Amino acid sequence: MSSVTIYHNPRCSKSRQTLQLLEDNGLSPEIVLYLDTPPSTDDINGLLKKLAISPRELLRKGEDAYKENNLKDTSLSDAELVAAMAAHPKLIERPIVVKGSKAVLGRPPENVLALV
């Protein structure tokens, strides 16, 4: 069985609920506190591939950094969006749970059951 990793923000209720759901299913995931240890652009690109979504779909649009960096601008490239997430990890939607070559967003937390 592949190990499970959660990109976690303990201050986020959905992230806490997702972690609890994993633990309730007998898993002890590796916890990445991505705000303390921001993922690199390569890490983010790898997560996007596993999630099978575009960078724009991973952006938290309510964050100040989204507005301050004018990330709603549709002319921005995927590389520019990924670079913004690497520079401002609060922009990354959470939580992300990874198992092997697949990943899901824990919004809602029950989404992770597809990996369990």
N, CA, C and O atoms as a MOPAC input file, in Angstrom:
PM7 MOZYME 1SCF
protein

 N      0.83700 1    -1.18300 1     0.00000 1
 C      0.00000 1     0.00000 1     0.00000 1
 C      0.88100 1     1.24500 1     0.00000 1
 O      1.83800 1     1.34300 1     0.76800 1
 N      0.54900 1     2.18100 1    -0.85900 1
 C      1.30800 1     3.42000 1    -0.94700 1
 C      1.08200 1     4.27600 1     0.29000 1
 O      0.03000 1     4.22700 1     0.92800 1
 N      2.09300 1     5.05300 1     0.60300 1
 C      1.92500 1     5.96900 1     1.72000 1
 C      1.05800 1     7.14500 1     1.26900 1
 O      0.90900 1     7.41400 1     0.07700 1
 N      0.50300 1     7.82500 1     2.24500 1
 C     -0.39400 1     8.95400 1     1.98600 1
 C      0.24000 1    10.21100 1     2.57500 1
 O      0.79500 1    10.18600 1     3.67300 1
 N      0.15000 1    11.29600 1     1.83500 1
 C      0.66400 1    12.59100 1     2.26800 1
 C     -0.46900 1    13.59600 1     2.21400 1
 O     -1.26800 1    13.59400 1     1.27700 1
 N     -0.53900 1    14.45900 1     3.22300 1
 C     -1.52000 1    15.53900 1     3.21300 1
 C     -0.78400 1    16.86600 1     3.30400 1
 O      0.04700 1    17.07700 1     4.18700 1
 N     -1.10900 1    17.75800 1     2.37000 1
 C     -0.62400 1    19.13700 1     2.43700 1
 C     -1.64500 1    19.86000 1     3.29700 1
 O     -2.77800 1    20.09800 1     2.87800 1
 N     -1.22600 1    20.20400 1     4.50000 1
 C     -2.13200 1    20.53100 1     5.58800 1
 C     -1.89100 1    21.92700 1     6.14500 1
 O     -0.75700 1    22.39100 1     6.26400 1
 N     -3.00100 1    22.57700 1     6.48100 1
 C     -2.96700 1    23.83400 1     7.23000 1
 C     -3.82100 1    23.60500 1     8.46800 1
 O     -5.04600 1    23.54900 1     8.35600 1
 N     -3.21500 1    23.47000 1     9.64700 1
 C     -3.97500 1    23.16500 1    10.85900 1
 C     -5.01400 1    24.22500 1    11.22400 1
 O     -5.92700 1    23.94700 1    12.00200 1
 N     -4.89000 1    25.42200 1    10.68000 1
 C     -5.86100 1    26.47800 1    10.97600 1
 C     -7.12100 1    26.36200 1    10.11200 1
 O     -8.10200 1    27.06700 1    10.35200 1
 N     -7.09900 1    25.49000 1     9.12300 1
 C     -8.22100 1    25.32500 1     8.19400 1
 C     -9.11000 1    24.17600 1     8.64400 1
 O     -8.63500 1    23.05400 1     8.82200 1
 N    -10.39300 1    24.44700 1     8.82600 1
 C    -11.30900 1    23.39800 1     9.30400 1
 C    -11.41600 1    22.23900 1     8.31300 1
 O    -11.47100 1    21.08300 1     8.73100 1
 N    -11.44800 1    22.52100 1     7.01700 1
 C    -11.53900 1    21.43200 1     6.02200 1
 C    -10.28000 1    20.57300 1     6.04900 1
 O    -10.34700 1    19.35600 1     5.87200 1
 N     -9.15000 1    21.20200 1     6.26700 1
 C     -7.89600 1    20.45800 1     6.34700 1
 C     -7.89500 1    19.56200 1     7.58900 1
 O     -7.49100 1    18.40100 1     7.52100 1
 N     -8.34300 1    20.10200 1     8.71200 1
 C     -8.42400 1    19.29300 1     9.94300 1
 C     -9.41600 1    18.13600 1     9.76700 1
 O     -9.13800 1    17.01300 1    10.18800 1
 N    -10.56300 1    18.40600 1     9.15100 1
 C    -11.56100 1    17.35500 1     8.93400 1
 C    -11.01800 1    16.26400 1     8.01500 1
 O    -11.26400 1    15.07700 1     8.23200 1
 N    -10.28300 1    16.67400 1     6.99200 1
 C     -9.70900 1    15.70500 1     6.06000 1
 C     -8.67600 1    14.82700 1     6.76200 1
 O     -8.66100 1    13.61000 1     6.57300 1
 N     -7.82000 1    15.43600 1     7.56400 1
 C     -6.82500 1    14.67000 1     8.32000 1
 C     -7.52300 1    13.68400 1     9.24800 1
 O     -7.11200 1    12.52700 1     9.34400 1
 N     -8.56500 1    14.12400 1     9.92700 1
 C     -9.31300 1    13.24500 1    10.83400 1
 C     -9.94100 1    12.08300 1    10.06800 1
 O     -9.93900 1    10.95000 1    10.55000 1
 N    -10.47100 1    12.35300 1     8.89200 1
 C    -11.08000 1    11.30100 1     8.06900 1
 C    -10.03900 1    10.26300 1     7.66000 1
 O    -10.32000 1     9.06500 1     7.66900 1
 N     -8.85600 1    10.71300 1     7.30600 1
 C     -7.77500 1     9.77400 1     6.96600 1
 C     -7.42700 1     8.91300 1     8.17400 1
 O     -7.29600 1     7.69400 1     8.06300 1
 N     -7.27800 1     9.55800 1     9.32800 1
 C     -6.93100 1     8.81600 1    10.54000 1
 C     -8.04500 1     7.86000 1    10.94300 1
 O     -7.77200 1     6.75500 1    11.41200 1
 N     -9.29900 1     8.27200 1    10.76600 1
 C    -10.43600 1     7.40500 1    11.07600 1
 C    -10.47100 1     6.16500 1    10.18700 1
 O    -11.07000 1     5.15000 1    10.54400 1
 N     -9.81600 1     6.25900 1     9.01300 1
 C     -9.73800 1     5.12900 1     8.09500 1
 C     -8.43000 1     4.36100 1     8.25600 1
 O     -8.02400 1     3.61700 1     7.36400 1
 N     -7.77800 1     4.54600 1     9.39800 1
 C     -6.59300 1     3.76600 1     9.72500 1
 C     -5.30400 1     4.23000 1     9.08300 1
 O     -4.31300 1     3.50000 1     9.08700 1
 N     -5.29900 1     5.42900 1     8.53200 1
 C     -4.09200 1     5.93200 1     7.87800 1
 C     -3.36800 1     6.91700 1     8.78700 1
 O     -3.98800 1     7.67500 1     9.53400 1
 N     -2.05500 1     6.88600 1     8.70600 1
 C     -1.21900 1     7.85800 1     9.41500 1
 C     -0.43400 1     8.61400 1     8.35100 1
 O      0.72200 1     8.29200 1     8.07600 1
 N     -1.06700 1     9.61800 1     7.75500 1
 C     -0.41600 1    10.29600 1     6.63400 1
 C      0.79900 1    11.10000 1     7.05100 1
 O      0.90600 1    11.56500 1     8.18500 1
 N      1.71100 1    11.25000 1     6.10500 1
 C      2.79600 1    12.20400 1     6.27600 1
 C      2.15300 1    13.58200 1     6.16200 1
 O      1.40500 1    13.84300 1     5.22000 1
 N      2.43800 1    14.45100 1     7.10500 1
 C      1.83000 1    15.77200 1     7.12400 1
 C      2.85300 1    16.80100 1     6.65900 1
 O      3.92200 1    16.95300 1     7.25200 1
 N      2.50200 1    17.50100 1     5.58700 1
 C      3.34000 1    18.58600 1     5.07300 1
 C      2.65000 1    19.88800 1     5.43900 1
 O      1.56800 1    20.19200 1     4.93800 1
 N      3.28200 1    20.65400 1     6.31500 1
 C      2.75600 1    21.96900 1     6.68600 1
 C      3.26000 1    22.95500 1     5.63300 1
 O      4.28300 1    23.61800 1     5.80600 1
 N      2.51100 1    23.02400 1     4.54500 1
 C      2.99700 1    23.71200 1     3.35700 1
 C      3.16100 1    25.22300 1     3.53400 1
 O      3.84600 1    25.86300 1     2.73500 1
 N      2.54800 1    25.79900 1     4.56100 1
 C      2.78100 1    27.22400 1     4.80800 1
 C      4.13900 1    27.43700 1     5.46900 1
 O      4.76800 1    28.47900 1     5.28400 1
 N      4.59300 1    26.43900 1     6.24600 1
 C      5.90300 1    26.50000 1     6.90000 1
 C      7.02000 1    26.07100 1     5.95500 1
 O      8.13500 1    26.58900 1     6.01700 1
 N      6.70800 1    25.12400 1     5.08400 1
 C      7.67200 1    24.59300 1     4.11900 1
 C      7.02700 1    24.66700 1     2.73900 1
 O      6.51100 1    23.66500 1     2.24400 1
 N      7.05100 1    25.83500 1     2.11800 1
 C      6.35000 1    26.00000 1     0.84500 1
 C      6.89000 1    25.07700 1    -0.24500 1
 O      8.10000 1    24.88800 1    -0.37100 1
 N      5.97600 1    24.50700 1    -1.02900 1
 C      6.41500 1    23.66100 1    -2.13900 1
 C      7.06000 1    24.50300 1    -3.24300 1
 O      6.70400 1    25.66300 1    -3.45300 1
 N      8.00100 1    23.89600 1    -3.93000 1
 C      8.66400 1    24.57000 1    -5.05200 1
 C      7.73500 1    24.55500 1    -6.26900 1
 O      6.68000 1    23.92000 1    -6.25500 1
 N      8.14500 1    25.25600 1    -7.30400 1
 C      7.34300 1    25.21800 1    -8.53400 1
 C      7.28500 1    23.79300 1    -9.08100 1
 O      6.24500 1    23.37000 1    -9.58800 1
 N      8.38400 1    23.05000 1    -8.98500 1
 C      8.37500 1    21.65000 1    -9.44000 1
 C      7.39100 1    20.81600 1    -8.61300 1
 O      6.65800 1    19.99000 1    -9.15700 1
 N      7.38100 1    21.04100 1    -7.28700 1
 C      6.44200 1    20.32200 1    -6.41500 1
 C      5.00600 1    20.63500 1    -6.81500 1
 O      4.17500 1    19.73300 1    -6.92400 1
 N      4.71600 1    21.91500 1    -7.03500 1
 C      3.35700 1    22.31900 1    -7.39100 1
 C      2.95900 1    21.72500 1    -8.73700 1
 O      1.83600 1    21.24700 1    -8.89500 1
 N      3.86000 1    21.75000 1    -9.69700 1
 C      3.56000 1    21.14900 1   -11.00200 1
 C      3.29100 1    19.65500 1   -10.87100 1
 O      2.41200 1    19.12100 1   -11.54700 1
 N      4.03900 1    18.98000 1   -10.00800 1
 C      3.80000 1    17.55500 1    -9.76800 1
 C      2.43600 1    17.31900 1    -9.14200 1
 O      1.73400 1    16.37900 1    -9.51600 1
 N      2.05300 1    18.16900 1    -8.18800 1
 C      0.72800 1    18.04900 1    -7.57100 1
 C     -0.36900 1    18.29200 1    -8.59300 1
 O     -1.37400 1    17.58200 1    -8.60700 1
 N     -0.18300 1    19.28800 1    -9.44600 1
 C     -1.18300 1    19.58500 1   -10.47500 1
 C     -1.38400 1    18.39400 1   -11.40300 1
 O     -2.50900 1    18.07300 1   -11.78600 1
 N     -0.27900 1    17.74300 1   -11.75900 1
 C     -0.36900 1    16.56700 1   -12.63500 1
 C     -1.14800 1    15.44500 1   -11.93400 1
 O     -1.99900 1    14.80100 1   -12.54700 1
 N     -0.85700 1    15.21800 1   -10.66200 1
 C     -1.56000 1    14.17200 1    -9.91300 1
 C     -3.02200 1    14.51700 1    -9.68500 1
 O     -3.87700 1    13.63200 1    -9.65500 1
 N     -3.30800 1    15.80300 1    -9.52600 1
 C     -4.69000 1    16.25900 1    -9.34700 1
 C     -5.44800 1    16.30100 1   -10.67000 1
 O     -6.67800 1    16.26000 1   -10.68800 1
 N     -4.71300 1    16.38400 1   -11.77400 1
 C     -5.29100 1    16.50300 1   -13.11800 1
 C     -6.16300 1    17.75400 1   -13.23100 1
 O     -7.27700 1    17.71400 1   -13.75200 1
 N     -5.61100 1    18.88400 1   -12.71800 1
 C     -6.30100 1    20.16800 1   -12.82200 1
 C     -5.31200 1    21.22600 1   -13.29300 1
 O     -4.10200 1    21.00400 1   -13.30600 1
 N     -5.84600 1    22.37300 1   -13.67700 1
 C     -4.99900 1    23.48400 1   -14.11600 1
 C     -4.56000 1    24.29800 1   -12.89900 1
 O     -5.19000 1    24.22900 1   -11.84300 1
 N     -3.49000 1    25.06300 1   -13.04400 1
 C     -3.05200 1    25.91600 1   -11.93000 1
 C     -4.15900 1    26.84900 1   -11.43800 1
 O     -4.29100 1    27.06900 1   -10.23400 1
 N     -4.93900 1    27.39000 1   -12.34100 1
 C     -6.00000 1    28.31900 1   -11.94000 1
 C     -7.01200 1    27.63400 1   -11.01500 1
 O     -7.56900 1    28.27500 1   -10.12400 1
 N     -7.24900 1    26.34000 1   -11.22400 1
 C     -8.19200 1    25.59400 1   -10.38200 1
 C     -7.65200 1    25.36000 1    -8.97100 1
 O     -8.42100 1    25.04900 1    -8.06000 1
 N     -6.35100 1    25.50400 1    -8.78300 1
 C     -5.72900 1    25.29100 1    -7.47600 1
 C     -5.58700 1    26.59100 1    -6.68400 1
 O     -5.20300 1    26.57000 1    -5.51500 1
 N     -5.89400 1    27.70800 1    -7.31500 1
 C     -5.74900 1    29.00800 1    -6.66000 1
 C     -6.90200 1    29.30300 1    -5.71200 1
 O     -8.06700 1    29.06200 1    -6.02800 1
 N     -6.55600 1    29.82700 1    -4.55000 1
 C     -7.55400 1    30.35000 1    -3.60900 1
 C     -7.78700 1    31.81600 1    -3.98600 1
 O     -6.93800 1    32.67800 1    -3.76200 1
 N     -8.94700 1    32.06400 1    -4.55700 1
 C     -9.22300 1    33.38300 1    -5.12500 1
 C     -9.59000 1    34.43600 1    -4.08500 1
 O     -9.63400 1    35.62300 1    -4.41000 1
 N     -9.85200 1    34.03500 1    -2.85000 1
 C    -10.21200 1    34.99300 1    -1.81900 1
 C     -9.02700 1    35.56000 1    -1.05300 1
 O     -9.19800 1    36.43500 1    -0.20500 1
 N     -7.85000 1    35.07800 1    -1.33700 1
 C     -6.65200 1    35.52700 1    -0.61300 1
 C     -6.19700 1    36.90300 1    -1.09400 1
 O     -6.33700 1    37.24300 1    -2.26900 1
 N     -5.64800 1    37.68600 1    -0.16400 1
 C     -5.13300 1    39.01300 1    -0.51300 1
 C     -4.08800 1    38.93300 1    -1.62300 1
 O     -4.06700 1    39.77600 1    -2.52000 1
 N     -3.22600 1    37.92300 1    -1.56600 1
 C     -2.16400 1    37.77900 1    -2.57100 1
 C     -2.74500 1    37.57400 1    -3.97300 1
 O     -2.11200 1    37.93700 1    -4.96500 1
 N     -3.93500 1    37.00100 1    -4.05700 1
 C     -4.59000 1    36.81600 1    -5.36100 1
 C     -4.89800 1    38.18800 1    -5.96300 1
 O     -4.62100 1    38.43900 1    -7.13600 1
 N     -5.47200 1    39.06400 1    -5.15000 1
 C     -5.83800 1    40.40700 1    -5.62500 1
 C     -4.58700 1    41.25500 1    -5.84600 1
 O     -4.46900 1    41.94000 1    -6.86200 1
 N     -3.64800 1    41.20800 1    -4.89000 1
 C     -2.44400 1    42.03800 1    -4.95900 1
 C     -1.58700 1    41.72200 1    -6.18200 1
 O     -0.91100 1    42.60300 1    -6.71400 1
 N     -1.61500 1    40.46900 1    -6.62500 1
 C     -0.80800 1    40.04600 1    -7.77000 1
 C     -1.61700 1    39.96800 1    -9.05900 1
 O     -1.13400 1    39.46300 1   -10.07300 1
 N     -2.85300 1    40.46900 1    -9.01600 1
 C     -3.73200 1    40.50500 1   -10.18700 1
 C     -3.82300 1    39.13500 1   -10.87400 1
 O     -3.72600 1    39.03300 1   -12.09700 1
 N     -4.00900 1    38.09300 1   -10.06800 1
 C     -4.01400 1    36.73400 1   -10.62100 1
 C     -5.29800 1    36.39600 1   -11.36300 1
 O     -5.39200 1    35.33300 1   -11.97800 1
 N     -6.28900 1    37.27900 1   -11.31700 1
 C     -7.49600 1    37.04200 1   -12.10300 1
 C     -7.24900 1    37.31400 1   -13.58700 1
 O     -8.06500 1    36.95900 1   -14.43700 1
 N     -6.12400 1    37.94300 1   -13.88400 1
 C     -5.74200 1    38.25500 1   -15.26200 1
 C     -5.59000 1    36.94800 1   -16.04400 1
 O     -4.67800 1    36.16100 1   -15.78900 1
 N     -6.49400 1    36.73300 1   -16.99500 1
 C     -6.50600 1    35.46500 1   -17.74200 1
 C     -5.35700 1    35.34800 1   -18.74000 1
 O     -5.15800 1    34.28900 1   -19.33400 1
 N     -4.59700 1    36.43600 1   -18.93000 1
 C     -3.45500 1    36.33900 1   -19.84300 1
 C     -2.22200 1    35.75800 1   -19.15200 1
 O     -1.22400 1    35.46900 1   -19.81300 1
 N     -2.27900 1    35.58300 1   -17.83200 1
 C     -1.14500 1    34.99700 1   -17.11800 1
 C     -0.96700 1    33.53900 1   -17.52300 1
 O     -1.94100 1    32.80200 1   -17.67500 1
 N      0.28000 1    33.13400 1   -17.69500 1
 C      0.56300 1    31.74500 1   -18.07900 1
 C      0.45000 1    30.82200 1   -16.86800 1
 O      0.44900 1    31.26800 1   -15.72100 1
 N      0.35500 1    29.52800 1   -17.15500 1
 C      0.35200 1    28.54100 1   -16.07300 1
 C      1.61400 1    28.67100 1   -15.23400 1
 O      1.56100 1    28.56400 1   -14.00900 1
 N      2.75100 1    28.90200 1   -15.88900 1
 C      4.02400 1    29.03300 1   -15.16300 1
 C      3.98700 1    30.23300 1   -14.22100 1
 O      4.52000 1    30.16700 1   -13.11300 1
 N      3.36900 1    31.31900 1   -14.64800 1
 C      3.26200 1    32.50100 1   -13.78800 1
 C      2.35800 1    32.22600 1   -12.59000 1
 O      2.63900 1    32.69000 1   -11.48500 1
 N      1.28200 1    31.47900 1   -12.79700 1
 C      0.38300 1    31.13900 1   -11.69400 1
 C      1.07700 1    30.21200 1   -10.70300 1
 O      0.94700 1    30.38600 1    -9.49100 1
 N      1.80900 1    29.23300 1   -11.21300 1
 C      2.54300 1    28.31200 1   -10.34100 1
 C      3.61300 1    29.06700 1    -9.55600 1
 O      3.80300 1    28.81100 1    -8.36700 1
 N      4.30700 1    29.98600 1   -10.20500 1
 C      5.32900 1    30.78900 1    -9.52100 1
 C      4.69400 1    31.61700 1    -8.40100 1
 O      5.28400 1    31.76800 1    -7.33200 1
 N      3.50200 1    32.14900 1    -8.64100 1
 C      2.80200 1    32.92100 1    -7.60600 1
 C      2.45000 1    32.03200 1    -6.42400 1
 O      2.56600 1    32.46100 1    -5.27600 1
 N      2.02200 1    30.80000 1    -6.68400 1
 C      1.69000 1    29.87500 1    -5.58800 1
 C      2.94000 1    29.49300 1    -4.80300 1
 O      2.88400 1    29.34900 1    -3.58200 1
 N      4.06200 1    29.32800 1    -5.49000 1
 C      5.31400 1    28.99800 1    -4.80200 1
 C      5.75300 1    30.17100 1    -3.92100 1
 O      6.25800 1    29.97100 1    -2.81700 1
 N      5.55600 1    31.39300 1    -4.41800 1
 C      5.96300 1    32.57400 1    -3.67100 1
 C      4.99100 1    32.89500 1    -2.53400 1
 O      5.38500 1    33.45600 1    -1.51200 1
 N      3.72700 1    32.53700 1    -2.72000 1
 C      2.67100 1    32.83700 1    -1.74000 1
 C      1.86000 1    31.56300 1    -1.49800 1
 O      0.77600 1    31.41700 1    -2.06300 1
 N      2.35800 1    30.64000 1    -0.67300 1
 C      1.68800 1    29.33800 1    -0.51300 1
 C      0.25500 1    29.42600 1     0.00900 1
 O     -0.50500 1    28.46900 1    -0.13500 1
 N     -0.12900 1    30.54900 1     0.60900 1
 C     -1.53000 1    30.69600 1     1.03300 1
 C     -2.48300 1    30.63000 1    -0.15400 1
 O     -3.67600 1    30.38200 1     0.01700 1
 N     -1.95900 1    30.85200 1    -1.35700 1
 C     -2.78300 1    30.81400 1    -2.56200 1
 C     -3.18200 1    29.38700 1    -2.95300 1
 O     -4.09000 1    29.19700 1    -3.76300 1
 N     -2.50700 1    28.38900 1    -2.38200 1
 C     -2.76500 1    26.99700 1    -2.75900 1
 C     -4.00600 1    26.49000 1    -2.03600 1
 O     -4.10100 1    26.55200 1    -0.81100 1
 N     -4.96000 1    25.98300 1    -2.82700 1
 C     -6.16700 1    25.39500 1    -2.23500 1
 C     -5.75700 1    24.22000 1    -1.36200 1
 O     -4.79200 1    23.52000 1    -1.66600 1
 N     -6.48300 1    24.00800 1    -0.29000 1
 C     -6.13400 1    22.97600 1     0.67500 1
 C     -7.36100 1    22.23200 1     1.13600 1
 O     -8.48300 1    22.70900 1     0.96600 1
 N     -7.16200 1    21.08900 1     1.70800 1
 C     -5.93100 1    20.29000 1     1.74400 1
 C     -5.78700 1    19.47000 1     0.46900 1
 O     -6.76800 1    19.20500 1    -0.22600 1
 N     -4.57000 1    19.07900 1     0.17500 1
 C     -4.28900 1    18.17600 1    -0.93600 1
 C     -3.79600 1    16.87600 1    -0.32000 1
 O     -2.89100 1    16.87300 1     0.51600 1
 N     -4.39900 1    15.77500 1    -0.74100 1
 C     -3.98400 1    14.45900 1    -0.25500 1
 C     -3.43500 1    13.67900 1    -1.44100 1
 O     -4.07400 1    13.58500 1    -2.48900 1
 N     -2.23900 1    13.11900 1    -1.25900 1
 C     -1.54300 1    12.39800 1    -2.31800 1
 C     -1.33100 1    10.96000 1    -1.90100 1
 O     -0.91800 1    10.67600 1    -0.77700 1
 N     -1.61900 1    10.05500 1    -2.82200 1
 C     -1.31500 1     8.63400 1    -2.63900 1
 C     -0.82700 1     8.12200 1    -3.98000 1
 O     -1.57800 1     8.06600 1    -4.95400 1
 N      0.44300 1     7.75000 1    -4.01400 1
 C      1.02200 1     7.25300 1    -5.26000 1
 C      0.98700 1     8.30600 1    -6.35100 1
 O      1.46500 1     9.42400 1    -6.16000 1
 N      0.42000 1     7.94700 1    -7.49900 1
 C      0.38800 1     8.86000 1    -8.64600 1
 C     -0.90200 1     9.67000 1    -8.71600 1
 O     -1.15000 1    10.35800 1    -9.70700 1
 N     -1.71400 1     9.59300 1    -7.68200 1
 C     -2.99900 1    10.30300 1    -7.66700 1
 C     -3.05700 1    11.26000 1    -6.48700 1
 O     -2.39400 1    11.06000 1    -5.46900 1
 N     -3.86300 1    12.30400 1    -6.64300 1
 C     -4.09100 1    13.25600 1    -5.57000 1
 C     -5.52200 1    13.77500 1    -5.68300 1
 O     -6.11800 1    13.77000 1    -6.76000 1
 N     -6.05600 1    14.22000 1    -4.55500 1
 C     -7.38100 1    14.84500 1    -4.53200 1
 C     -7.34900 1    16.04200 1    -3.59300 1
 O     -6.54300 1    16.12000 1    -2.66600 1
 N     -8.25100 1    16.96500 1    -3.86700 1
 C     -8.47300 1    18.08600 1    -2.95700 1
 C     -9.49900 1    17.65000 1    -1.92700 1
 O    -10.51600 1    17.04800 1    -2.27500 1
 N     -9.24300 1    17.94500 1    -0.67900 1
 C    -10.17100 1    17.58300 1     0.38800 1
 C    -11.28400 1    18.60100 1     0.54500 1
 O    -11.57100 1    19.03500 1     1.66100 1
 N    -11.90100 1    18.97900 1    -0.52800 1
 C    -13.04100 1    19.90400 1    -0.50800 1
 C    -14.13200 1    19.31800 1    -1.36500 1
 O    -14.11200 1    19.50100 1    -2.58200 1
 N    -15.08700 1    18.62000 1    -0.78000 1
 C    -15.24500 1    18.33800 1     0.64000 1
 C    -14.28300 1    17.24900 1     1.10800 1
 O    -13.70400 1    16.53900 1     0.28700 1
 N    -14.11100 1    17.11300 1     2.42700 1
 C    -13.17500 1    16.11300 1     2.95300 1
 C    -13.44200 1    14.70000 1     2.44300 1
 O    -12.50500 1    13.91500 1     2.29700 1
 N    -14.68500 1    14.36600 1     2.17200 1
 C    -15.02800 1    13.01700 1     1.70700 1
 C    -14.38100 1    12.66500 1     0.36700 1
 O    -14.32400 1    11.49200 1     0.00000 1
 N    -13.89600 1    13.66700 1    -0.36200 1
 C    -13.19600 1    13.39400 1    -1.62400 1
 C    -12.02200 1    12.44900 1    -1.42400 1
 O    -11.68200 1    11.68900 1    -2.33100 1
 N    -11.39200 1    12.48200 1    -0.24400 1
 C    -10.20000 1    11.65600 1    -0.01800 1
 C    -10.54700 1    10.17200 1     0.05300 1
 O     -9.66500 1     9.32600 1    -0.09200 1
 N    -11.80100 1     9.84900 1     0.27200 1
 C    -12.18300 1     8.44600 1     0.36000 1
 C    -11.90700 1     7.71900 1    -0.95900 1
 O    -11.75600 1     6.49700 1    -0.96800 1
 N    -11.84100 1     8.44400 1    -2.05300 1
 C    -11.51000 1     7.83200 1    -3.34700 1
 C    -10.08400 1     7.28200 1    -3.36300 1
 O     -9.76800 1     6.40000 1    -4.16100 1
 N     -9.23000 1     7.79400 1    -2.49200 1
 C     -7.83800 1     7.32800 1    -2.42400 1
 C     -7.63700 1     6.21900 1    -1.39100 1
 O     -6.66100 1     5.47200 1    -1.46200 1
 N     -8.55100 1     6.11200 1    -0.44100 1
 C     -8.37500 1     5.19200 1     0.70200 1
 C     -8.62500 1     3.76200 1     0.27100 1
 O     -8.52600 1     2.84500 1     1.08600 1

